[in-house]
Amino acid sequence: MVKTKELSKDTRNKIVDLHQSGKTESAIGKQLGLKKSTMGAIIRKWKTYKTTDNLPRSGAPRKISPRGVKMITRMVSKNPRTTRGDLVNDLQRAGSKVTKPTISNTLRRQGLKSCSARRVPLLKPVHVQARLKFAREHLDDPEEDWENVIWSDETKILLFGKNSTRRVWRTKNAELHPKNTIPTVKHGGGNIMLWGCFSAKGPGRLIRVKERMNGAMYREILSENLLPSARTLKMKRGWVFQQDNDPKHTTRATKEWLRKKHFKVLEWPSQSPDLNPIENLWKELKVRVAQQQPQNITALEEICMEEWAKIPATMCENLVKTYRKRLTSVIANKGYITKY
C-alpha cells in the first residue's frame, strides 16, 4: 500500500473552517482537491478531540515483553561482550522468538548500543591500587604545583594510518575519488618515533628518535633537551620532571643520572597514560599532521615539528589547570582507566 502524504496543519484547519461555514464534506473535497473520506476523518477528529493535531499513536506491540527487556538488559550489563545471537537464543528458550535487529532496537531504547571496545593498558590489581594511591595523595595539591611540572612521553606517528579521521562527506558513487579516500600502503608506509615535553607555559622541545631507544639514548635525549626546555619555558626553581615507568626510563643508570643532575622526578603509577596530559597534545598533533597529508617520512617529520610549535600555550595551560579532574575521575572509576 502506498503511503499518502500527510496534510499540513493549515490545510486541516481550513477544512474545519469550511465545515463550520456550512459546507458539506463533498463540497470541501472538490474545492481542495481531496477525497471525501479524508474530509470526514479530519472533521470527525475535530468534533471528538477539538483539535486537528496528530494524536499519539500506539504503534505495533513490542515483541519483547517488559520482563524480557529486563532480562537482556541485565545480561549485557553483567557481560558487555554478550552477542545478539546469545540474546536471541536466551529469549527463544524463554518463549520469545525475535530477530537480532529487534535486540539492537530494544537495547538502544535502554540507552545501550554496540560499540567497538576501546584498547586500554592491562591493569593488574597492583596497578589499580597504585593509581588510586597517586590520585588520592595528589587530589588536594594546589594548581601551582602542577604548573611547575614538565610532562614528557614518546609517541609514534604513522605516515599512512589511523592518525586521521575516517569519515568524509561525499556524493553518491564518489567513494573512490582521491579527496574521499585515505591512501594505504603495505606495512603502513613507515612511521617516526618522537619524544616531547610540555608544561603549563607551552610546548617544550620535540625531537625525532631515529634509532631503537635504550637507556643510554634516553639519557642523551634528556641531557640535550630537558634543561633547554625548562629554560625556554621559564620554569621556577624546583620544577618537577614527569616520565612514565618504561624500563628505559627506570634503569639504575638513568635513576642515578637524574639524581646526579638534581632533577626532582614525580613518582608515577605504571599503566597510567590517562593521567599524563601530554596524551592530549599527541592527539592534537596527530590530527594537525593528518590534515597536512605528508607523502613521505621527511615531510612527516617536518610537519610534526611545525605543528608542535604551533600548539597554543593556552591549550597547555588548560590541560594543567584541569588536572584535578583527572585525579577525581580515577577515584570515581575505582582506579581503572578513564577517558582522556
N, C-alpha and C positions, 0 to 999 in steps of 0.2 A: 504494500500500500504506500502510495506517495504521500509524504508528509506535507501538509499545506502550510503556507506562510502565515504566521500569526499576525492578526490585525494590530495596528498601532493603537495606543490608548486614545489618541484624538479621534480615530475612526469609530472606536467603540462608544465613546462619549457622544459622537454625532448621531449614532444610531439611536441612543436613548433619547436624545433631544428631539429627533424626528418622531419617535414613538409618542413622546409626551405631547407633541403638537397635533396628534390625532391621525398620523399616517399609519397605514397598515404595514405589516411585515413585507408583503409582496411589493408595495409601492416603494418602501425604503430600499429593498433589494435591487429593484430596477434602477432607482436613482443613483445608487452607489456601485452598481455592477457586481453585487454579491448575491450568494444563494439565500433563498428564503429560510432554509434551515439554520444558516449562520445567524440571521437576524433573530430568529426565535430563541436560539441558545443564549445570545447576549442579553436579550430583553428579559428572559426568564431569570438569568443570574442577577440582573439588576433588581428585579421585583423581589427576589428571595433575600439577597445579601446587601442591597442598596450600594453596590459597587460594581465597576466593570474591571477592576484589577484582577490579575491572576490569583487564584486561591491556592493554598498549599496542596500539593499533590502527594498522595500516599506512596506512589511508586510500587515497583514489584516487591513482594515479600523477600526478606533476607533468606538466603539459602543456608546460612549457618545460624543456629539458634544462639540466644544470648549465653547459654551455658557453654556451647561450642566455642564462642568467641573468647570467653574467659579461659577456656582450656588451652587454646592455641597461643593466646597472649602470654599465659603463664609459662608455656613450654619455651617460647622463643626468648622470654626474659631470663629464664633459667639457663638456657643454652642457645645463645645467639647464632650458633652455626647450624642449627636445625634447618633442614631444607624444606622447600614447599612440598616435595614428594613425600617426605616423612609426615608432614601435617595432613596431607591428603589421605595417606594410609591410616593415620590415627583416627581421623574423623570418620573414615569409612568403617573402621572397626566399631565406632560408637554409633553407627547407623545413619550417618550423613554422607551423601555422595556429592562431592564438589570438585571443581577444577582448580588448577594452580593459579590462574588469574583471579579466581574468587578468593583464594587465600591471600594473594597480594593486596587486593582491594580491601579486604576485611582488616588486615593488619595496618594498612595505610590509614584507615579511619581511626585506628587506635594510636596513631602517631608513630608507627613503626614502618620503616621502609628498608628494602635490601640495598646495602652499600658495600663497596669494596673495603675489606678490612685494612686498616692502616698498619703499616710496618713500624714497629717501635722497638727500642732496645729491650733485650731479655732482662727482666728484673728478677733476681733471686731474693728471698726474704731478707738477706743481709743488705742488699741494695735498697730495698724499700725502707728498712729501718734507718739506714744512713741518710737517705733523702729526707725522711721525716725529722731526724735529729738536726740536720742542717737547716731546714725550714723553720723549725721551732726556735733554734738558737739565734737565728738572724732576723726573726719576724719583726722585732722591735728596734732593729738597727736604724739610726737616723738616715735620712736620704743623703746627707753629706758623705756618709761612709761609702755608699755605693758610687757616688760621684768621683771618689778617689781610687777607683778600681780600673785597671786596664784589662779588658776581656780579650781572650785570644782563642784561636782554633785554626784547624785546617779544613779545607773543603775541596771537592773535585768538581770541576766544571766540564761538562761534555760539549764537544763540538756539535754533534747532532744527537739529540736525545730528548729527554723529558724535562729539560730546563724550561721550555716554553709552553704556552697554553696549547691545548689540544682541540680547541673549538674555534670555528670560523663562521662568519655569516656569508652565505653564498646562495646563488640561484640554483634552480633545478638543473641537473646534468652538468654542473660546473665543478664537480668534486675533484677533477684531475687538473684543473687549472693551477699553474705554479703558485699563484697567490693563495690558493686554498689547500696546499699540501705542505707537509713537513718532510724535507729530504732525509733519507736514511741511507747509510752505507753499512757494509759488513763490519762487524766488530765495533760498531758505534762511531767510527770515524776519528777516534782519538779523544784525548782529554788532557787537561792540565791540573796539577795539584797546586793549591795556593795556601799560604799561611798569612794570616792577617790579624790585626788587633784594633781595638777602638776604646774610647772612654765616653763619658757623658759630653765631652767637649768636641767630639767628632771622630772621624776615622783616622786610625794611625797608619802605619806602613802596611803595604800589601806586596808580597813577593811570590814569585813562582818557584816551586820546589821541583827542580829538573831531574833529580835522581831519587831513588828509593830512600826515604828518610830513615835515619837511625839516630841514636842518642848523640853521637858526635856532630852530625849535621844539624840536629835540633839546637844544640848549644851554640853552634856557629850562627844560626839564624837569630837566636836571641841576642847574641853578642853584637851583631851588626844592625839589628832593627828595633829591639825593645827599648833601650835607652834613648836612641834618637826619636822614637815615637813619644816617649814620655816627655822629652824636651819640647817637641813640636806641640804637643797637647797641653804644655804648661801645667803638668801635674804637680800637686802640692807635695811638700816633703812627707815622706812616709807612705807614699802611694803603694797600693797592693796589686800584685800580679795574679791573674786568674788563668789557670790552664786545667784541662781535664786530666784524667788519670791514665792516659795512654801510656803503655810501657816505656816508650822512648822519652816520655816527659818525667817519668818517676824512677829512672835508673839511679843507682847510687852516685854515679859520676855527675849526673845532671843535678841531683839534690845538693851535692857538695859544691858544684859550680854556683848554683843560686845562693847558697849560704855564704860563700866567699865574696860574692858580689853584693851581699847585704840586701837582697831582694826579699821583700815580705810576700809570701805566697799564700793565697787563700786556700784553706783546706776544703777540698772539693769531693762531693759524693760521686761515686762511679755511676755510669749509665744515666747521666742527667743532662742530655742536650737541651731539654726544655727549660732548664734553669740558667742556660747561657744565652743572653740576649743577642750574641753575635749571630746566632742561627737566623734571626730575623733579618740581619743585614745580608747574610748569604742568600736568603730567598730574594731579597730586593735586588741584589747584584745579578742573580741568575735571570730574573725577569728582564732587567735592563739589557743584559748581554744578548738574550734571545731576540729581543726587539731589533737589535743591530744585525742579526743574521750573519755572523762571521763565517767565512767559507774555508778557512784553513787555521792551523794551530797558531801561526804567527799573529794573524788578525785577532784570534780569540784572546790571546794574551794581551795584546794592545788595548782591546776594547775593555777587558776586565780592569786594567789599570785606570783607564779613562773614566769608566763608570763608577769605580770605587771612590775616586777622588771627588766625584760629583754628588755623592750621598750627602745630604744636608746635615749639618751639625744638630739641627733641631730634632731630626729623627733619632739620632743617637741619644740626645738628651731625654727625649720622651721614653725611650726604651729603659733607661736607667731610672727615671722618675717613677715608673710604674712597676719597679722590680718587686715591691712588697706584694703586689697582686699575684706574682708567680709563686711566691712562698705560700701565700694563702691558698692558692689552687692546689698545690702539692698536699697541704694539710687536709684540705677538703676532700681530696681524692685518695686519702689514706696512704700517701706515699707513691702512688702509681703515676705513670706518665700523664702529663696534662697537655692540653693543646697549646702550641707555641708557634 
